[in-house]
Amino acid sequence: MMAEADIHLLIVDDDERIRELLRKFLMRNGFWVSIARDADHARKLLQGLDFDLIVLDVMMPGEDGIALTRALRQRIATPILLLTARGETSDRIRGLEAGADDYLPKPFEPKELLLRINAILRRVPQIRSEIDLPKILHLGPVRYDVGRGELWQGDERVRLTATEAQLMRIFSANPGEAVSRSRLVEELARDGGQAQERAVDVQITRLRRKIESDPKQPRYLQTVRGEGYMLAPD
């Protein structure tokens, strides 16, 4: 994994006090940090810079964090961590459905944010050596390169979020075997509880849209009643 000094974070929040607090805290912890005051500012930075992770406030004037997440997911797979109002479970689920990788309710301790960021970055698959012989799983018209952690449809690479990439890594290590929801929760470094299992279900639904010709009748990423989920390649 990259050294923290090589990791560039983008903090997007309309509250100047929070922006500066997070910028100073994360820089002290070895990250390279840019800040944006709103969605428009963030878009301008993203046009010219590549980031390893985006920390994005949901409640912003104009285009909110969920709408920006949905728009960004159309063109980039950069991990996104949403900052949500405490108790707003609907915002968290909407954020995950829009393509966020994780969320953190406000108010929060900066150290918890740091732990969440590191957990997400650990889930980003690392490219293996070119001399490794790639193992390919065929899922109908889609193929998954296990060695590179890449999903392809024909000559087009299918963009995966960090969470989706981690799910594919887990499933590809256990083809034809059911993986329990509780194990997926644990592997994805989320806290326990029903809401977290619900979050896994949301991620599975999104991943199926990228794999299945009919996501409502999944052939390759199957639900195994009472067991969990299973990847069933050709």
Helices and strands as residue ranges (DSSP letters): G 4-6, E 8-12, H 16-28, E 32-36, H 39-48, E 53-57, H 65-72, E 80-85, H 89-98, E 102-106, H 110-123, E 136-139, E 142-145, E 150-153, E 156-158, H 162-172, H 181-187, H 194-211, E 221-224, E 228-231
